[in-house]
Amino acid sequence: MKKKTFEESLQNLELLVRRLEEEDLSLEESLKAFEEGVKLSKFCAKKLDEAQQKVEILLKDQDDNLQPAPLEITERGEEEI
């Protein structure tokens, strides 16, 4: 079984959201899609938390002071430094 990646999970989540918004699904289909979306969302959040922890470790200086660079989120959701 192939290990899922953050990018694949996020893409699948986006497809599920689009499907829920655009298609006329039955209640059962909607609940199933929503349940899968919750699982994907939790997986993505976990991966983002792990990435944040790694970044914080890499940004610590020798005295254990965290020196993060400020990030700004643009309208398209892309990060700018």
Secondary structure, DSSP 4 states (H G I P E B T S, - for coil): -PPP-HHHHHHHHHHHHHHHHHS---HHHHHHHHHHHHHHHHHHHHHHHHHHHHHHHHHB-TTS-B-PPP-EE-TTS-EE-
